[in-house]
């Protein structure tokens, strides 16, 4: 299966004037801001992708590989380290990087802007990271008209529109895709008209249907949403636009990573339908949300995350089986809640699916067996328990050219 790594070999030597920006490029750039770029991108002006990566590597000197991976996923790091060696990406100018995490305000936000060679700017919003406040914000999408990061995304996009009259592309992965749609919908119409495309890669929907919202109707045709066939996050809540289903051989949370999606030339490979697991998880999560009275959802979310914070769980890596057992005994009123148990169960199933898939792929494959022709299979006989034999029903015979019929018969009888 060809993926983004193959795409960079195919298109890396062509700049974006020779081969215009496509959906795969948009995904790659939407992930650039997941790198730790504080103190690297200057507050005024910008750096090329090559210069940015050079400074990033210098900032990572002295850190172990594990510590470096703490700043970005292994897949993401590998791809970003390839970009300076490509004609396509190395000269793009990166600017206006921001990152803001405030637990007390339920806020996790990050964004960065690229200058493209065709005169457009591309604004990318980062998705959910491994902080618990980021996951709380995702759940707040089920109850709030505007979560804190959506407000910040709108402010960031407004500043970019005020600084320049260039046409703008928006992109984001996971929650970043939701932020891209929200900012495009809420920005004043004069700026909205300058937005040419909105790329949402496996981002969650909204808690209310936007089809009757005039602001959304104005941008709907410019939204390009992509989810994998095994999508979990991208199918949460009410989907806002038509979605392209992408093929991947990965499952669980690995299917959320677009670097694991199949590519064909300059686009992601399409699939016809979602997997059964994706359908089950989507139904389970949305059913759990709907089972909690709307006016009680905020209290439910606050109680759950207050308990996590009180027990020093601030990152996903802090949450393990032992910690959950401790919290459930110390705060039974929270963990006896059916909604909490269902949400944790859904996340656990997704992780289990991913783990089992990884284990299975690592097992040695059995030797391939010779295939039997349908004609030969029809001659096999099976033993019955009483020692008698019985003919296996014949499989439908293949149409065989007359000149081959006698040769096959003679070879079968000899065997």
SULQUISUL-V121513 format. One record per residue. N is the residue number from 1. RES is the residue in three letters. OMEGA is omega as a letter, one per 40 degrees, with the letter a starting at -180 (* if undefined). D_FIRST is the distance of its C-alpha to the first C-alpha in whole Angstrom. Layout:
# SULQUISUL-V121513
((N:RES:OMEGA:D_FIRST) (N:RES:OMEGA:D_FIRST))
This chain:
# SULQUISUL-V121513
((1:UNK:i:0) (2:UNK:a:4) (3:UNK:a:6) (4:UNK:i:10) (5:UNK:i:11) (6:UNK:i:9) (7:UNK:a:11) (8:UNK:i:14) (9:UNK:a:14) (10:UNK:a:14) (11:UNK:a:17) (12:UNK:a:19) (13:UNK:i:21) (14:UNK:i:22) (15:UNK:a:25) (16:UNK:i:25) (17:UNK:i:28) (18:UNK:i:26) (19:UNK:a:23) (20:UNK:i:24) (21:UNK:i:22) (22:UNK:a:20) (23:UNK:i:18) (24:UNK:i:15) (25:UNK:a:18) (26:UNK:i:20) (27:UNK:a:18) (28:UNK:a:18) (29:UNK:i:22) (30:UNK:a:22) (31:UNK:a:21) (32:UNK:a:24) (33:UNK:i:27) (34:UNK:i:25) (35:UNK:i:27) (36:UNK:a:30) (37:UNK:i:32) (38:UNK:i:35) (39:UNK:i:38) (40:UNK:i:35) (41:UNK:a:35) (42:UNK:a:39) (43:UNK:i:41) (44:UNK:a:42) (45:UNK:a:40) (46:UNK:i:36) (47:UNK:i:34) (48:UNK:i:31) (49:UNK:i:28) (50:UNK:i:29) (51:UNK:i:32) (52:UNK:a:31) (53:UNK:i:28) (54:UNK:i:31) (55:UNK:i:33) (56:UNK:a:31) (57:UNK:i:30) (58:UNK:i:34) (59:UNK:a:34) (60:UNK:a:32) (61:UNK:a:34) (62:UNK:i:36) (63:UNK:i:33) (64:UNK:i:31) (65:UNK:i:28) (66:UNK:i:28) (67:UNK:i:30) (68:UNK:i:28) (69:UNK:i:25) (70:UNK:i:28) (71:UNK:a:28) (72:UNK:a:24) (73:UNK:i:21) (74:UNK:i:19) (75:UNK:a:16) (76:UNK:i:18) (77:UNK:a:21) (78:UNK:a:18) (79:UNK:a:17) (80:UNK:i:21) (81:UNK:i:22) (82:UNK:a:19) (83:UNK:a:21) (84:UNK:i:25) (85:UNK:a:23) (86:UNK:i:22) (87:UNK:a:24) (88:UNK:a:23) (89:UNK:a:23) (90:UNK:a:26) (91:UNK:i:29) (92:UNK:a:29) (93:UNK:a:31) (94:UNK:a:31) (95:UNK:i:34) (96:UNK:i:36) (97:UNK:i:34) (98:UNK:i:35) (99:UNK:a:35) (100:UNK:i:37) (101:UNK:i:37) (102:UNK:a:40) (103:UNK:a:40) (104:UNK:i:44) (105:UNK:a:43) (106:UNK:a:39) (107:UNK:i:38) (108:UNK:a:34) (109:UNK:i:33) (110:UNK:a:32) (111:UNK:i:31) (112:UNK:a:31) (113:UNK:i:31) (114:UNK:i:30) (115:UNK:a:32) (116:UNK:a:29) (117:UNK:i:31) (118:UNK:i:31) (119:UNK:i:34) (120:UNK:i:32) (121:UNK:i:32) (122:UNK:i:29) (123:UNK:i:30) (124:UNK:i:27) (125:UNK:i:28) (126:UNK:i:27) (127:UNK:a:26) (128:UNK:i:27) (129:UNK:a:27) (130:UNK:i:28) (131:UNK:i:32) (132:UNK:i:34) (133:UNK:i:35) (134:UNK:i:32) (135:UNK:i:31) (136:UNK:i:35) (137:UNK:i:35) (138:UNK:i:32) (139:UNK:i:34) (140:UNK:i:37) (141:UNK:a:35) (142:UNK:a:36) (143:UNK:a:39) (144:UNK:i:40) (145:UNK:i:40) (146:UNK:i:39) (147:UNK:a:38) (148:UNK:a:39) (149:UNK:i:35) (150:UNK:i:36) (151:UNK:a:39) (152:UNK:i:38) (153:UNK:i:35) (154:UNK:i:38) (155:UNK:a:40) (156:UNK:a:37) (157:UNK:i:36) (158:UNK:i:40) (159:UNK:i:41) (160:UNK:i:38) (161:UNK:i:40) (162:UNK:a:43) (163:UNK:a:42) (164:UNK:i:41) (165:UNK:a:41) (166:UNK:i:37) (167:UNK:a:35) (168:UNK:i:33) (169:UNK:i:29) (170:UNK:i:28) (171:UNK:i:25) (172:UNK:i:24) (173:UNK:i:22) (174:UNK:a:23) (175:UNK:i:27) (176:UNK:i:27) (177:UNK:i:25) (178:UNK:i:28) (179:UNK:i:31) (180:UNK:i:29) (181:UNK:a:30) (182:UNK:a:34) (183:UNK:i:35) (184:UNK:a:34) (185:UNK:a:36) (186:UNK:a:39) (187:UNK:i:40) (188:UNK:a:43) (189:UNK:i:42) (190:UNK:i:43) (191:UNK:a:40) (192:UNK:a:38) (193:UNK:a:38) (194:UNK:i:37) (195:UNK:a:33) (196:UNK:a:31) (197:UNK:i:28) (198:UNK:a:27) (199:UNK:i:23) (200:UNK:a:23) (201:UNK:i:20) (202:UNK:i:20) (203:UNK:i:24) (204:UNK:i:26) (205:UNK:a:29) (206:UNK:a:33) (207:UNK:i:35) (208:UNK:a:37) (209:UNK:a:36) (210:UNK:a:36) (211:UNK:a:36) (212:UNK:a:40) (213:UNK:a:40) (214:UNK:a:41) (215:UNK:i:40) (216:UNK:a:36) (217:UNK:a:37) (218:UNK:a:37) (219:UNK:a:34) (220:UNK:a:32) (221:UNK:a:31) (222:UNK:a:29) (223:UNK:i:27) (224:UNK:a:23) (225:UNK:a:22) (226:UNK:i:18) (227:UNK:i:17) (228:UNK:a:14) (229:UNK:i:15) (230:UNK:a:16) (231:UNK:i:18) (232:UNK:a:21) (233:UNK:a:23) (234:UNK:a:22) (235:UNK:a:24) (236:UNK:i:27) (237:UNK:a:31) (238:UNK:a:31) (239:UNK:a:28) (240:UNK:a:30) (241:UNK:i:28) (242:UNK:a:25) (243:UNK:i:22) (244:UNK:i:19) (245:UNK:a:16) (246:UNK:i:13) (247:UNK:i:10) (248:UNK:i:8) (249:UNK:i:8) (250:UNK:i:11) (251:UNK:i:15) (252:UNK:a:18) (253:UNK:i:18) (254:UNK:i:15) (255:UNK:i:14) (256:UNK:a:17) (257:UNK:a:15) (258:UNK:i:13) (259:UNK:i:12) (260:UNK:i:9) (261:UNK:i:9) (262:UNK:i:6) (263:UNK:i:8) (264:UNK:a:9) (265:UNK:a:12) (266:UNK:i:15) (267:UNK:i:14) (268:UNK:i:11) (269:UNK:a:10) (270:UNK:i:13) (271:UNK:a:14) (272:UNK:a:17) (273:UNK:i:18) (274:UNK:i:18) (275:UNK:i:18) (276:UNK:i:22) (277:UNK:i:21) (278:UNK:i:21) (279:UNK:a:24) (280:UNK:a:26) (281:UNK:i:26) (282:UNK:i:26) (283:UNK:a:29) (284:UNK:a:30) (285:UNK:a:30) (286:UNK:i:32) (287:UNK:i:34) (288:UNK:i:35) (289:UNK:a:36) (290:UNK:a:38) (291:UNK:i:40) (292:UNK:a:42) (293:UNK:a:44) (294:UNK:a:43) (295:UNK:i:47) (296:UNK:a:46) (297:UNK:a:42) (298:UNK:i:43) (299:UNK:i:45) (300:UNK:a:43) (301:UNK:i:40) (302:UNK:a:43) (303:UNK:a:44) (304:UNK:a:41) (305:UNK:i:40) (306:UNK:i:43) (307:UNK:i:43) (308:UNK:a:40) (309:UNK:a:42) (310:UNK:i:45) (311:UNK:i:43) (312:UNK:i:41) (313:UNK:a:38) (314:UNK:i:37) (315:UNK:i:33) (316:UNK:a:30) (317:UNK:i:31) (318:UNK:a:34) (319:UNK:i:34) (320:UNK:a:34) (321:UNK:a:35) (322:UNK:a:38) (323:UNK:i:39) (324:UNK:i:38) (325:UNK:i:41) (326:UNK:a:43) (327:UNK:a:43) (328:UNK:i:43) (329:UNK:a:46) (330:UNK:a:48) (331:UNK:a:47) (332:UNK:a:47) (333:UNK:i:48) (334:UNK:a:44) (335:UNK:i:42) (336:UNK:i:44) (337:UNK:a:43) (338:UNK:i:41) (339:UNK:i:38) (340:UNK:a:38) (341:UNK:a:37) (342:UNK:a:35) (343:UNK:i:33) (344:UNK:i:32) (345:UNK:a:31) (346:UNK:i:28) (347:UNK:i:27) (348:UNK:i:28) (349:UNK:i:26) (350:UNK:i:23) (351:UNK:i:23) (352:UNK:i:23) (353:UNK:i:20) (354:UNK:a:18) (355:UNK:a:20) (356:UNK:i:20) (357:UNK:i:16) (358:UNK:i:16) (359:UNK:a:19) (360:UNK:a:18) (361:UNK:a:14) (362:UNK:a:17) (363:UNK:i:19) (364:UNK:a:19) (365:UNK:i:18) (366:UNK:i:21) (367:UNK:a:22) (368:UNK:i:21) (369:UNK:i:24) (370:UNK:a:25) (371:UNK:i:25) (372:UNK:i:28) (373:UNK:i:29) (374:UNK:a:31) (375:UNK:a:34) (376:UNK:a:34) (377:UNK:a:33) (378:UNK:a:36) (379:UNK:a:38) (380:UNK:i:37) (381:UNK:a:40) (382:UNK:a:40) (383:UNK:i:43) (384:UNK:a:44) (385:UNK:a:46) (386:UNK:i:50) (387:UNK:i:49) (388:UNK:i:48) (389:UNK:a:46) (390:UNK:i:44) (391:UNK:i:42) (392:UNK:i:38) (393:UNK:a:38) (394:UNK:i:37) (395:UNK:i:33) (396:UNK:a:33) (397:UNK:i:34) (398:UNK:i:31) (399:UNK:a:33) (400:UNK:i:34) (401:UNK:a:36) (402:UNK:a:39) (403:UNK:i:39) (404:UNK:a:37) (405:UNK:a:39) (406:UNK:a:41) (407:UNK:a:39) (408:UNK:a:37) (409:UNK:a:40) (410:UNK:a:42) (411:UNK:i:39) (412:UNK:a:38) (413:UNK:i:42) (414:UNK:a:42) (415:UNK:*:39))
